[in-house]
Amino acid sequence: MPSDLSHVIAAATRWLLTAFPAAAGAMNYALAEAQARQAATVAAALRCPTTLDVELLNVLGPGGSDRLDALTGADRHRAEEADRSWRTWVDETVVSWAANLLADPHLAARAASALSATEHGTGAAGDARRLTVPSRRDHDAAPLLRHPDLLGPIAGLHRAALFDALAPEPTGA
């Protein structure tokens, strides 16, 4: 995992699990968390492919979860949340890209292989099999987190930018 992106990855993972909770049970939560973390890790590494990008994110800040919360209705329940400071570390683009990866394992596999073009390298996400080749158990543990229709409004926010990031570099003539 790109350690200098760990705060953004952790916030994106937490946001995804808050907005799209796992099925009941500790094992289901653990499996859903693994899937969300893998998606957030790949998304963050693609969003910030170089050390300079990571440093700029750390200087400028990720932006927070306000727009995402409004889209999902979570903004109505935030006032009841004791610790809201983690929400400031949510990067909307990372969450949107992660939602796209969770909804489409083929796109996730393409994104995981695209990590080789980043300074983080292909090992940045470790073995992303729960993301790229989810089992029936993975789907059962995270039915909301894997549901393309539910993820649609979040995934659609920055889908075009994800496809741009995954587009092959044009070869020079």
Salt bridges, closest charged atoms under 4 A:
GLU33 OE2 - ARG37 NH2 3.48
ASP66 OD1 - ARG78 NH1 2.82
ASP69 OD2 - ARG78 NH1 2.60
ASP69 OD1 - ARG87 NH1 2.86
GLU81 OE1 - ARG87 NE 2.81
ASP91 OD1 - ARG47 NE 3.19
GLU92 OE2 - ARG67 NH1 2.91
GLU92 OE2 - HIS158 NE2 2.68
ASP138 OD1 - ARG130 NH1 2.67
ASP140 OD1 - ARG136 NH1 3.29
